[in-house]
């Protein structure tokens, strides 16, 4: 069991959440990048040794630059 704010969750539950959000990201990736680059056309995308390991590494720092609600809108515009 992992203890996190809210209550203890099993590792299986956390694993399901990770798979769910990774799947949702894969489905919405093009729309998310379209929104980010439309709002921040000057965005410098890290590369070389500064390049993140995965898409989350690119997108999570952008939450402060792009309205989180606009990205959530894009994530919510499809049926799961």
N, C-alpha and C positions, 0 to 999 in steps of 0.2 A: 504494500500500500504506500502511495505517495501522499504526503500531507501538503496540501496547497490551500490557499485561501478559499473558503467556502465549505470544504469538507474533505475528508480523505478520499482519493480516487485510486482505483487499481491501475497498474501499468497497462493492462489491456484497454481500459477506458481511454487513457491518455493516447495510446497507440491508435485507437479508432478515431479520436479527434484529429490526430496528426494526418492520418490517411484521408479523412474527410476533407480537411482544409487543403492538403496537397492536391487532391482531385479537383476541388473547386478552383484552386489557383490555375491548374492546367487548363481547365475549360475556359476561364476568363482572362487568361494572360494577354491575349491580343487586345481586348477591350481595355484592360487596365493600362497597358503601355500606351495605347492611343490616348487615353485620358491624361496620363502623366506627361507625355510629350506634347500634347496640345496645350496644356497649361504651363509647362516649363520647357519651351523649345530650346532654351539655352543650356539645359541640363548636361553636365559633364558626366558621362557614364564611366565608372571605374574600369580600368583594364590593366593588364600585366599582373604584377604581384599584388596589386590593390583590388583585383577583381574578386568579387564574392564567390563562394563555392556553389551557390544555387540562387534561384530567382528570389527567394525570401531575403537573401542578403542584399539584393538590389532594392527590393521594394520596401522593406521595413523602415529604412532610414528616410524614405520619401513621405512617410505618414505626416511628418511635421511640415512638409512643403506643399503637399496637396491635401485638400480637405478629405479627411477620412470618410466623411459621409458620402462624398461623390464616388469614392472607390467602392464603398459598401453597396451603393446603388447598383453599380455594374455587377457586383457579385450576386446581388439579389434578383437580377433580371433574367433568370433562367430557371427552369424547373429541375429539381434534383430527384 
